[in-house]
Amino acid sequence: MDENKQQWSPVGLERFSQLEDKIFQTVEGIKASRGEAEALRGENSRLNEQINEKNRESDGLREEIERLKQVAEGFERQREENDNLRRQIDTMRQTETEMLDQMAQFEKDREELRTRVEKSLALMESLNESQN
């Protein structure tokens, strides 16, 4: 029996040593996995913070877009108002031109009438002189 014991002892120690190595490797693997998991948690946290920052930036950009839309609407209203004023000014200019044309015609008619009145007065005066 001693002989069997001696034969199995190295095998048992060798197996124990292999088991010990496997346990050590498993422990090291677990430590490495925990380290990687912790690093991934940190990376995940950092990425979540970046996502939150981008979301805040996106919200800010949406607000800026909305503000710019309102500014653009204000510009559009002003453009429409300017177009209306331009049309009114054009109408006023046309009316002014028509009035100036009418005034020129009136002056022409007045001048013609004055000439005719002067001729009539001169004729009446010559008649008065010839009667005298």
Secondary structure, DSSP 4 states (H G I P E B T S, - for coil): -HHHHHHHHHHHHHHHHHHHHHHHHHHHHHHHHHHHHHHHHHHHHHHHHHHHHHHHHHHHHHHHHHHHHHHHHHHHHHHHHHHHHHHHHHHHHHHHHHHHHHHHHHHHHHHHHHHHHHHHHHHHHHHHHHH-
